[in-house]
Amino acid sequence: MNRRHALMFAMFALVAMTALSFNNTNAVAADDDEAGFVSIFDGKTLEGWDGDPQFWRVEDGTLTGESTPEKQVGSNTFIVWTGGETGDFELRLEYRIMPMGGGNFANSGIQYRSFRIPDDKNKWRVGGYQADMEAGDTYSGILYGEQFRGILCNRGQKTVIGDNHKPKVVGSVGDSKEIQTKIKKNDWNTYRVVAKGFHFTHEINGVMTADCTDEDKEQRRDSGILAFQMHHGTPMKVQFRNIRIKKLD
């Protein structure tokens, strides 16, 4: 091997080693990013979940809720994770929501630190903090209080809830219309919910959508159940997959 060939070989080896090192670093970073997360849906059965079997099933590896013109949801119904309560946590998942039967309405949400509604005819009725999602252009990403003080943080807002049980806007995390352009219709999106102390943040597709601090000492909640919603009304379909959660210290 002459000097020129030796130099070219050395340069090629250096590039290859650098690329390998970069890929390994990315792999470690990806692993670290998922450290501590536990999958809570096996993609095959509804084991660990409790919902109305008229509306909830497993379809193609997804946790699926669907209503039809013949079988509509009379009042909001939920499928509840039975694996424990949520306190301080980070939740990550993918979702897809679609109107069905020619309609244009579909609404759902992620309930956390929530509670079953006592003495309700629908035993799968839940109230509490909710990270919203919809087929429309307004509510995806907001923090809604289902049976629990109403809207607590609109999309793009940073709010603080006071002792009067009402939110006060104290800042912004972005423009609501601009955030909407990052949310895919009838397709898969990622959702991230973080609850630490009484500070809650929502992200869709890596974009912050809501930031809320609950200082309402009378009504705020530090723990409760995790559940997914099917909204009453016209036929719709909502699906969840890659559902994993991490407890935070």
Backbone as CSV, one residue per row, in Angstrom:
resi,resn,N_x,N_y,N_z,CA_x,CA_y,CA_z,C_x,C_y,C_z
1,MET,0.856,-1.200,0.000,0.000,0.000,0.000,0.886,1.242,0.000
2,ASN,0.717,2.137,-1.015,1.529,3.343,-1.035,0.974,4.375,-0.063
3,ARG,1.723,5.458,0.056,1.377,6.477,1.058,0.013,7.096,0.793
4,ARG,-0.296,7.335,-0.499,-1.573,7.954,-0.858,-2.739,7.055,-0.474
5,HIS,-2.592,5.748,-0.802,-3.661,4.797,-0.470,-3.820,4.661,1.042
6,ALA,-2.694,4.673,1.752,-2.748,4.560,3.213,-3.480,5.748,3.823
7,LEU,-3.214,6.957,3.287,-3.869,8.155,3.778,-5.372,8.105,3.521
8,MET,-5.771,7.659,2.319,-7.190,7.562,1.991,-7.882,6.538,2.881
9,PHE,-7.209,5.397,3.146,-7.774,4.373,4.005,-7.977,4.912,5.419
10,ALA,-6.987,5.656,5.912,-7.078,6.212,7.266,-8.233,7.203,7.366
11,MET,-8.405,8.030,6.328,-9.498,9.007,6.332,-10.846,8.293,6.310
12,PHE,-10.961,7.230,5.488,-12.204,6.465,5.415,-12.527,5.827,6.759
13,ALA,-11.498,5.271,7.410,-11.702,4.637,8.707,-12.167,5.652,9.748
14,LEU,-11.570,6.869,9.700,-11.946,7.912,10.642,-13.394,8.318,10.456
15,VAL,-13.824,8.488,9.195,-15.218,8.848,8.908,-16.164,7.755,9.394
16,ALA,-15.800,6.494,9.130,-16.647,5.372,9.544,-16.773,5.315,11.060
17,MET,-15.650,5.499,11.759,-15.678,5.459,13.229,-16.481,6.611,13.791
18,THR,-16.368,7.796,13.172,-17.138,8.958,13.627,-18.630,8.713,13.448
19,ALA,-19.021,8.156,12.295,-20.428,7.872,12.034,-20.961,6.848,13.013
20,LEU,-20.148,5.804,13.286,-20.574,4.778,14.239,-20.745,5.358,15.623
21,SER,-19.780,6.212,16.020,-19.858,6.851,17.332,-21.097,7.729,17.434
22,PHE,-21.419,8.478,16.357,-22.589,9.358,16.330,-23.871,8.548,16.461
23,ASN,-23.936,7.447,15.703,-25.135,6.605,15.760,-25.312,5.986,17.130
24,ASN,-24.194,5.546,17.738,-24.275,4.968,19.073,-24.715,5.997,20.090
25,THR,-24.212,7.240,19.937,-24.617,8.320,20.841,-26.110,8.585,20.731
26,ASN,-26.617,8.614,19.477,-28.052,8.821,19.276,-28.859,7.692,19.897
27,ALA,-28.375,6.463,19.762,-29.090,5.320,20.322,-29.150,5.426,21.839
28,VAL,-28.017,5.802,22.460,-27.995,5.964,23.911,-28.940,7.079,24.338
29,ALA,-28.922,8.200,23.571,-29.797,9.325,23.899,-31.261,8.907,23.812
30,ALA,-31.597,8.118,22.764,-32.970,7.659,22.598,-33.374,6.755,23.756
31,ASP,-32.438,5.857,24.153,-32.718,4.971,25.270,-32.914,5.766,26.557
32,ASP,-32.034,6.750,26.783,-32.134,7.585,27.976,-33.457,8.342,28.001
33,ASP,-33.928,8.773,26.834,-35.165,9.537,26.753,-36.367,8.706,27.180
34,GLU,-36.284,7.387,27.017,-37.390,6.501,27.393,-37.145,5.814,28.732
35,ALA,-36.060,6.149,29.395,-35.732,5.498,30.664,-36.834,5.766,31.694
36,GLY,-37.256,4.709,32.365,-38.254,4.841,33.428,-39.684,4.722,32.968
37,PHE,-39.923,4.705,31.646,-41.296,4.605,31.145,-41.760,3.143,31.133
38,VAL,-43.023,2.943,31.458,-43.631,1.621,31.481,-44.815,1.613,30.526
39,SER,-44.871,0.613,29.649,-46.011,0.474,28.742,-47.228,-0.007,29.524
40,ILE,-48.393,0.608,29.301,-49.594,0.228,30.046,-50.707,-0.284,29.124
41,PHE,-50.358,-0.569,27.864,-51.308,-1.178,26.926,-50.547,-2.178,26.080
42,ASP,-50.999,-3.445,26.086,-50.227,-4.490,25.421,-50.486,-4.586,23.922
43,GLY,-51.444,-3.815,23.399,-51.723,-3.815,21.967,-52.508,-5.012,21.486
44,LYS,-52.878,-5.901,22.403,-53.581,-7.129,22.023,-54.903,-7.308,22.764
45,THR,-54.943,-6.888,24.021,-56.136,-7.086,24.849,-56.428,-5.808,25.627
46,LEU,-57.581,-5.784,26.296,-57.938,-4.666,27.176,-57.604,-4.984,28.627
47,GLU,-56.666,-5.901,28.823,-56.234,-6.211,30.178,-55.656,-4.954,30.829
48,GLY,-56.136,-4.646,32.022,-55.686,-3.439,32.708,-56.521,-2.217,32.391
49,TRP,-57.606,-2.414,31.632,-58.472,-1.299,31.258,-59.937,-1.677,31.493
50,ASP,-60.734,-0.709,31.895,-62.146,-0.941,32.196,-62.991,0.110,31.479
51,GLY,-63.725,-0.336,30.441,-64.581,0.569,29.680,-65.804,-0.165,29.165
52,ASP,-66.768,0.586,28.664,-67.998,0.010,28.129,-67.661,-0.792,26.871
53,PRO,-67.893,-2.118,26.900,-67.527,-2.945,25.742,-68.344,-2.645,24.493
54,GLN,-69.419,-1.875,24.621,-70.151,-1.446,23.427,-69.309,-0.528,22.551
55,PHE,-68.381,0.198,23.189,-67.661,1.245,22.468,-66.149,1.034,22.396
56,TRP,-65.569,0.250,23.319,-64.119,0.128,23.384,-63.666,-1.270,22.982
57,ARG,-62.581,-1.343,22.213,-62.035,-2.619,21.764,-60.566,-2.410,21.377
58,VAL,-59.905,-3.509,21.027,-58.557,-3.443,20.450,-58.681,-3.673,18.954
59,GLU,-58.062,-2.781,18.180,-58.104,-2.893,16.723,-56.737,-2.579,16.155
60,ASP,-56.149,-3.541,15.456,-54.846,-3.349,14.799,-53.804,-2.777,15.760
61,GLY,-53.760,-3.313,16.967,-52.759,-2.898,17.931,-53.046,-1.587,18.621
62,THR,-54.255,-1.057,18.456,-54.615,0.218,19.080,-55.771,0.036,20.049
63,LEU,-55.791,0.862,21.082,-56.934,0.944,21.974,-57.935,1.869,21.285
64,THR,-59.085,1.310,20.899,-60.011,2.010,20.004,-61.375,2.211,20.649
65,GLY,-61.875,3.447,20.563,-63.243,3.753,20.942,-64.002,4.224,19.713
66,GLU,-65.192,3.648,19.485,-65.943,4.008,18.281,-67.441,3.963,18.550
67,SER,-68.129,4.981,18.055,-69.590,4.996,18.051,-70.061,5.012,16.604
68,THR,-71.304,4.563,16.388,-71.872,4.461,15.040,-73.247,5.098,15.040
69,PRO,-73.842,5.316,13.854,-75.201,5.855,13.826,-76.184,4.980,14.595
70,GLU,-75.937,3.673,14.601,-76.840,2.755,15.301,-76.519,2.664,16.792
71,LYS,-75.296,2.993,17.175,-74.860,2.840,18.567,-74.067,4.079,18.970
72,GLN,-74.803,5.102,19.414,-74.187,6.369,19.771,-74.018,6.482,21.282
73,VAL,-73.060,7.314,21.685,-72.788,7.536,23.100,-73.796,8.542,23.648
74,GLY,-74.565,8.112,24.651,-75.583,8.996,25.212,-75.015,10.079,26.102
75,SER,-74.010,9.736,26.893,-73.298,10.708,27.723,-71.823,10.329,27.688
76,ASN,-70.971,11.293,27.958,-69.538,11.029,27.876,-69.181,9.742,28.624
77,THR,-68.411,8.887,27.974,-68.010,7.636,28.599,-66.499,7.482,28.474
78,PHE,-65.906,6.707,29.373,-64.452,6.640,29.473,-63.986,5.196,29.629
79,ILE,-62.771,4.935,29.228,-62.119,3.680,29.549,-61.016,4.000,30.548
80,VAL,-61.027,3.302,31.676,-60.192,3.643,32.829,-59.037,2.652,32.953
81,TRP,-57.843,3.173,33.134,-56.686,2.329,33.431,-56.791,1.869,34.871
82,THR,-56.714,0.549,35.084,-56.890,-0.016,36.419,-55.568,-0.327,37.107
83,GLY,-54.465,0.121,36.522,-53.147,-0.220,37.050,-52.649,0.661,38.173
84,GLY,-53.436,1.628,38.602,-53.016,2.500,39.690,-53.457,3.927,39.448
85,GLU,-53.123,4.808,40.382,-53.488,6.219,40.265,-52.307,7.028,39.746
86,THR,-52.633,8.151,39.149,-51.603,9.060,38.660,-51.410,10.192,39.656
87,GLY,-50.179,10.388,40.068,-49.819,11.512,40.932,-48.912,12.433,40.147
88,ASP,-47.614,12.413,40.453,-46.626,13.107,39.627,-46.158,12.126,38.556
89,PHE,-46.298,12.500,37.289,-46.028,11.548,36.215,-45.746,12.275,34.911
90,GLU,-45.222,11.510,33.959,-45.163,11.929,32.562,-45.800,10.832,31.729
91,LEU,-46.731,11.208,30.864,-47.426,10.265,29.991,-47.086,10.586,28.551
92,ARG,-46.790,9.553,27.772,-46.538,9.720,26.340,-47.386,8.710,25.584
93,LEU,-47.958,9.147,24.470,-48.743,8.238,23.638,-48.910,8.838,22.251
94,GLU,-49.511,8.038,21.369,-49.923,8.512,20.062,-51.443,8.378,19.976
95,TYR,-52.080,9.334,19.299,-53.529,9.273,19.142,-53.934,9.640,17.721
96,ARG,-55.116,9.170,17.354,-55.742,9.545,16.086,-57.241,9.664,16.337
97,ILE,-57.851,10.745,15.870,-59.274,10.972,16.114,-59.955,11.360,14.810
98,MET,-61.130,10.751,14.576,-61.792,10.916,13.276,-63.307,10.989,13.430
99,PRO,-63.951,11.952,12.754,-65.411,11.916,12.642,-65.806,10.726,11.771
100,MET,-66.972,10.165,12.032,-67.431,9.016,11.258,-68.853,9.281,10.746
101,GLY,-69.235,8.547,9.708,-70.608,8.630,9.220,-70.970,9.953,8.594
102,GLY,-69.988,10.679,8.048,-70.296,11.935,7.367,-70.362,13.152,8.262
103,GLY,-70.190,12.976,9.576,-70.210,14.126,10.474,-68.865,14.843,10.471
104,ASN,-68.773,15.926,11.231,-67.508,16.656,11.310,-67.086,16.890,12.756
105,PHE,-67.767,16.199,13.701,-67.450,16.383,15.120,-66.830,15.121,15.691
106,ALA,-65.746,15.284,16.408,-65.143,14.199,17.174,-64.321,14.839,18.286
107,ASN,-64.556,14.415,19.519,-63.873,15.004,20.664,-63.511,13.906,21.650
108,SER,-62.322,14.021,22.216,-61.866,13.045,23.197,-60.885,13.735,24.133
109,GLY,-60.290,12.957,25.032,-59.325,13.548,25.937,-58.681,12.505,26.826
110,ILE,-57.607,12.940,27.481,-56.876,12.117,28.434,-57.186,12.636,29.827
111,GLN,-57.891,11.842,30.608,-58.185,12.207,31.989,-57.025,11.788,32.885
112,TYR,-56.598,12.684,33.793,-55.552,12.319,34.745,-55.835,12.960,36.102
113,ARG,-55.317,12.314,37.161,-55.643,12.700,38.538,-57.165,12.855,38.684
114,SER,-57.887,11.938,38.102,-59.334,12.084,37.957,-60.109,11.176,38.900
115,PHE,-61.434,11.198,38.792,-62.295,10.482,39.732,-63.546,10.006,39.009
116,ARG,-64.074,8.885,39.446,-65.353,8.419,38.922,-66.467,9.281,39.506
117,ILE,-67.466,9.593,38.676,-68.605,10.394,39.139,-69.484,9.503,40.022
118,PRO,-69.677,9.851,41.289,-70.467,8.993,42.174,-71.947,8.992,41.803
119,ASP,-72.577,7.828,41.966,-74.024,7.669,41.770,-74.479,8.052,40.366
120,ASP,-73.597,7.928,39.360,-73.995,8.216,37.989,-74.523,6.941,37.345
121,LYS,-75.540,7.075,36.497,-76.104,5.907,35.821,-75.063,5.228,34.936
122,ASN,-74.169,6.025,34.394,-73.079,5.497,33.575,-71.878,5.250,34.483
123,LYS,-71.569,3.997,34.769,-70.492,3.704,35.723,-69.123,4.043,35.170
124,TRP,-69.055,4.355,33.871,-67.783,4.723,33.261,-67.686,6.242,33.071
125,ARG,-68.364,7.004,33.902,-68.312,8.463,33.837,-67.195,8.961,34.748
126,VAL,-66.371,9.854,34.236,-65.179,10.312,34.947,-65.111,11.832,34.930
127,GLY,-64.561,12.408,35.979,-64.304,13.844,36.028,-62.886,14.114,36.492
128,GLY,-62.368,15.302,36.153,-61.021,15.677,36.580,-60.282,16.443,35.506
129,TYR,-58.967,16.525,35.644,-58.136,17.200,34.645,-58.168,16.413,33.333
130,GLN,-58.297,17.134,32.212,-58.352,16.462,30.914,-57.508,17.192,29.872
131,ALA,-56.612,16.451,29.238,-55.861,16.952,28.081,-56.699,16.663,26.847
132,ASP,-57.238,17.703,26.234,-58.224,17.553,25.163,-57.593,17.217,23.818
133,MET,-58.431,16.608,22.958,-58.105,16.410,21.542,-59.417,16.392,20.777
134,GLU,-59.385,16.830,19.527,-60.607,16.886,18.729,-60.260,16.856,17.247
135,ALA,-61.319,16.680,16.429,-61.147,16.731,14.979,-61.221,18.165,14.460
136,GLY,-61.677,19.092,15.295,-61.799,20.486,14.897,-60.510,21.265,15.082
137,ASP,-60.636,22.590,15.237,-59.464,23.468,15.204,-59.237,24.283,16.477
138,THR,-59.937,23.954,17.560,-59.918,24.849,18.711,-59.394,24.238,19.999
139,TYR,-59.782,23.003,20.304,-59.603,22.484,21.661,-58.444,21.512,21.848
140,SER,-57.872,20.994,20.781,-56.767,20.043,20.948,-55.630,20.696,21.731
141,GLY,-55.239,20.066,22.834,-54.124,20.558,23.629,-54.508,21.358,24.852
142,ILE,-55.785,21.748,24.981,-56.171,22.554,26.130,-56.220,21.690,27.389
143,LEU,-56.298,22.345,28.545,-56.575,21.668,29.808,-58.013,21.977,30.193
144,TYR,-58.829,20.925,30.209,-60.245,21.069,30.526,-60.553,20.349,31.832
145,GLY,-61.397,20.929,32.651,-61.824,20.291,33.888,-63.173,19.622,33.674
146,GLU,-63.170,18.339,33.323,-64.406,17.577,33.105,-65.131,17.430,34.442
147,GLN,-66.366,17.977,34.513,-67.110,17.987,35.779,-66.245,18.594,36.891
148,PHE,-65.429,19.605,36.526,-64.345,20.021,37.426,-63.844,21.416,37.053
149,ARG,-64.728,22.409,37.070,-64.392,23.823,36.891,-64.287,24.282,35.446
150,GLY,-64.539,23.405,34.451,-64.550,23.852,33.059,-63.159,24.057,32.482
151,ILE,-63.046,24.938,31.483,-61.756,25.174,30.834,-60.795,25.834,31.824
152,LEU,-59.636,25.205,31.999,-58.637,25.690,32.947,-57.446,26.346,32.255
153,CYS,-57.237,25.994,30.979,-56.164,26.629,30.217,-56.429,26.413,28.739
154,ASN,-56.728,27.478,28.017,-56.924,27.367,26.578,-55.590,27.168,25.878
155,ARG,-55.664,26.721,24.637,-54.449,26.450,23.878,-53.643,27.730,23.674
156,GLY,-52.354,27.609,23.914,-51.462,28.754,23.772,-51.293,29.562,25.040
157,GLN,-52.084,29.252,26.060,-52.050,30.049,27.283,-51.158,29.439,28.367
158,LYS,-50.749,30.323,29.263,-50.163,29.938,30.536,-51.067,30.523,31.608
159,THR,-51.630,29.671,32.461,-52.619,30.145,33.428,-52.260,29.714,34.842
160,VAL,-52.847,30.442,35.792,-52.791,30.083,37.208,-54.229,30.079,37.723
161,ILE,-54.626,28.974,38.367,-55.972,28.881,38.934,-55.909,29.315,40.393
162,GLY,-56.754,30.283,40.749,-56.733,30.828,42.100,-57.772,30.200,43.007
163,ASP,-57.865,30.730,44.214,-58.814,30.212,45.199,-60.262,30.471,44.823
164,ASN,-60.486,31.313,43.806,-61.849,31.534,43.315,-62.256,30.460,42.300
165,HIS,-61.405,29.457,42.106,-61.645,28.308,41.227,-61.564,28.667,39.742
166,LYS,-61.081,29.872,39.421,-61.038,30.309,38.034,-59.606,30.534,37.567
167,PRO,-59.331,30.253,36.288,-57.982,30.464,35.773,-57.734,31.926,35.417
168,LYS,-56.495,32.354,35.612,-56.058,33.683,35.206,-54.918,33.510,34.224
169,VAL,-55.011,34.183,33.080,-53.956,34.100,32.071,-52.775,34.944,32.533
170,VAL,-51.593,34.306,32.637,-50.401,35.013,33.107,-49.290,35.030,32.060
171,GLY,-49.531,34.375,30.934,-48.501,34.340,29.898,-48.956,33.536,28.700
172,SER,-48.029,33.263,27.807,-48.349,32.550,26.575,-47.273,31.510,26.272
173,VAL,-47.691,30.391,25.673,-46.732,29.383,25.189,-46.757,29.301,23.667
174,GLY,-47.563,30.160,23.034,-47.629,30.161,21.576,-48.975,30.626,21.076
175,ASP,-49.067,30.811,19.772,-50.309,31.234,19.134,-51.174,30.007,18.825
176,SER,-52.435,30.042,19.232,-53.313,28.883,19.092,-53.451,28.438,17.641
177,LYS,-53.624,29.378,16.724,-53.790,29.014,15.319,-52.509,28.417,14.745
178,GLU,-51.393,28.952,15.162,-50.114,28.417,14.702,-49.902,27.005,15.245
179,ILE,-50.255,26.779,16.502,-50.147,25.441,17.080,-51.017,24.457,16.310
180,GLN,-52.214,24.898,15.905,-53.138,24.013,15.186,-52.515,23.502,13.879
181,THR,-51.677,24.313,13.253,-51.071,23.891,11.986,-50.105,22.716,12.184
182,LYS,-49.690,22.466,13.415,-48.774,21.362,13.706,-49.514,20.067,14.035
183,ILE,-50.842,20.127,14.109,-51.649,18.962,14.485,-52.258,18.352,13.233
184,LYS,-52.038,17.063,13.037,-52.488,16.380,11.822,-53.931,15.894,11.971
185,LYS,-54.725,16.106,10.922,-56.116,15.672,10.910,-56.206,14.227,10.418
186,ASN,-57.048,13.447,11.089,-57.295,12.056,10.692,-56.005,11.260,10.568
187,ASP,-55.030,11.590,11.376,-53.734,10.929,11.303,-53.140,10.882,12.706
188,TRP,-52.010,10.206,12.835,-51.402,10.016,14.139,-50.647,11.251,14.606
189,ASN,-50.839,11.584,15.886,-50.128,12.661,16.557,-49.571,12.118,17.877
190,THR,-48.518,12.734,18.373,-48.010,12.379,19.696,-48.584,13.338,20.732
191,TYR,-48.804,12.816,21.929,-49.297,13.644,23.040,-48.403,13.379,24.242
192,ARG,-47.998,14.448,24.910,-47.179,14.348,26.129,-47.840,15.184,27.217
193,VAL,-48.070,14.547,28.359,-48.668,15.230,29.508,-47.724,15.069,30.692
194,VAL,-47.397,16.178,31.344,-46.543,16.142,32.528,-47.287,16.817,33.679
195,ALA,-47.375,16.096,34.808,-47.962,16.655,36.028,-46.935,16.511,37.142
196,LYS,-46.484,17.631,37.660,-45.494,17.614,38.740,-45.907,18.647,39.776
197,GLY,-46.180,18.187,40.989,-46.781,19.069,41.968,-48.145,19.487,41.454
198,PHE,-48.384,20.770,41.360,-49.639,21.261,40.796,-49.383,22.076,39.524
199,HIS,-48.319,21.678,38.833,-47.965,22.302,37.555,-48.187,21.274,36.456
200,PHE,-48.974,21.650,35.432,-49.353,20.729,34.372,-48.977,21.315,33.011
201,THR,-48.363,20.500,32.159,-48.057,20.935,30.798,-48.516,19.882,29.801
202,HIS,-48.964,20.351,28.632,-49.390,19.481,27.536,-48.565,19.820,26.309
203,GLU,-48.205,18.789,25.542,-47.520,18.975,24.270,-48.125,18.045,23.227
204,ILE,-48.308,18.529,22.011,-48.721,17.705,20.882,-47.663,17.835,19.795
205,ASN,-47.171,16.699,19.331,-46.124,16.673,18.312,-44.923,17.540,18.696
206,GLY,-44.595,17.502,19.994,-43.434,18.225,20.486,-43.636,19.715,20.678
207,VAL,-44.863,20.204,20.467,-45.167,21.628,20.594,-45.972,21.857,21.876
208,MET,-45.491,22.759,22.737,-46.221,23.073,23.959,-47.563,23.693,23.613
209,THR,-48.643,23.166,24.224,-49.984,23.683,23.943,-50.630,24.356,25.143
210,ALA,-50.249,23.969,26.361,-50.869,24.542,27.558,-49.933,24.385,28.743
211,ASP,-49.971,25.392,29.635,-49.136,25.392,30.841,-49.995,25.965,31.969
212,CYS,-50.292,25.133,32.961,-51.226,25.557,34.018,-50.673,25.212,35.393
213,THR,-50.808,26.148,36.314,-50.480,25.922,37.721,-51.757,26.072,38.532
214,ASP,-52.092,25.046,39.316,-53.346,25.035,40.075,-53.075,25.414,41.527
215,GLU,-53.438,26.636,41.890,-53.276,27.118,43.259,-54.610,27.163,44.010
216,ASP,-55.599,26.480,43.476,-56.920,26.379,44.096,-56.866,25.277,45.160
217,LYS,-56.488,25.639,46.382,-56.235,24.644,47.414,-57.472,23.837,47.777
218,GLU,-58.644,24.382,47.545,-59.873,23.677,47.904,-60.209,22.566,46.910
219,GLN,-59.955,22.786,45.624,-60.431,21.836,44.627,-59.335,21.107,43.849
220,ARG,-58.107,21.568,43.904,-57.062,20.909,43.127,-56.857,19.477,43.611
221,ARG,-56.294,18.649,42.729,-56.116,17.231,43.025,-54.655,16.826,42.847
222,ASP,-54.156,16.038,43.804,-52.770,15.589,43.706,-52.639,14.147,43.235
223,SER,-53.770,13.448,43.039,-53.721,12.090,42.517,-55.100,11.700,42.009
224,GLY,-55.154,10.615,41.261,-56.430,10.130,40.737,-56.220,9.207,39.558
225,ILE,-57.312,8.790,38.946,-57.252,7.777,37.893,-56.863,8.381,36.544
226,LEU,-56.428,7.490,35.664,-56.115,7.823,34.270,-57.176,7.182,33.389
227,ALA,-57.704,7.928,32.426,-58.767,7.399,31.566,-58.769,8.137,30.236
228,PHE,-59.379,7.517,29.226,-59.563,8.136,27.915,-61.051,8.317,27.658
229,GLN,-61.392,9.403,26.977,-62.794,9.789,26.777,-63.320,9.449,25.383
230,MET,-64.610,9.094,25.357,-65.412,9.154,24.135,-66.539,10.131,24.404
231,HIS,-66.596,11.173,23.603,-67.592,12.227,23.803,-68.938,11.798,23.220
232,HIS,-69.992,12.234,23.888,-71.325,11.941,23.357,-71.561,12.751,22.081
233,GLY,-72.547,12.314,21.305,-72.886,13.057,20.088,-72.761,12.187,18.854
234,THR,-72.443,12.826,17.740,-72.414,12.139,16.454,-71.308,11.085,16.420
235,PRO,-71.398,10.104,15.516,-70.433,9.006,15.461,-68.999,9.496,15.301
236,MET,-68.094,8.821,15.982,-66.684,9.193,15.968,-65.834,7.967,16.273
237,LYS,-64.541,8.120,16.033,-63.590,7.056,16.336,-62.319,7.695,16.879
238,VAL,-61.811,7.148,17.990,-60.559,7.631,18.557,-59.698,6.416,18.866
239,GLN,-58.396,6.540,18.593,-57.475,5.428,18.805,-56.222,5.903,19.532
240,PHE,-55.691,5.018,20.381,-54.479,5.299,21.148,-53.518,4.125,20.996
241,ARG,-52.222,4.428,20.947,-51.211,3.378,20.881,-49.921,3.889,21.527
242,ASN,-48.973,2.957,21.742,-47.682,3.303,22.357,-47.879,4.124,23.635
243,ILE,-48.750,3.621,24.493,-49.106,4.333,25.731,-48.121,3.936,26.819
244,ARG,-47.355,4.907,27.312,-46.423,4.602,28.380,-46.362,5.753,29.371
245,ILE,-46.046,5.384,30.613,-46.085,6.363,31.692,-44.868,6.189,32.575
246,LYS,-44.420,7.295,33.151,-43.300,7.274,34.082,-43.688,8.063,35.329
247,LYS,-43.484,7.445,36.480,-43.702,8.167,37.736,-42.540,9.118,37.978
248,LEU,-42.857,10.310,38.429,-41.834,11.303,38.727,-41.670,11.427,40.242
249,ASP,-40.437,11.598,40.692,-40.187,11.746,42.123,-40.693,13.108,42.594
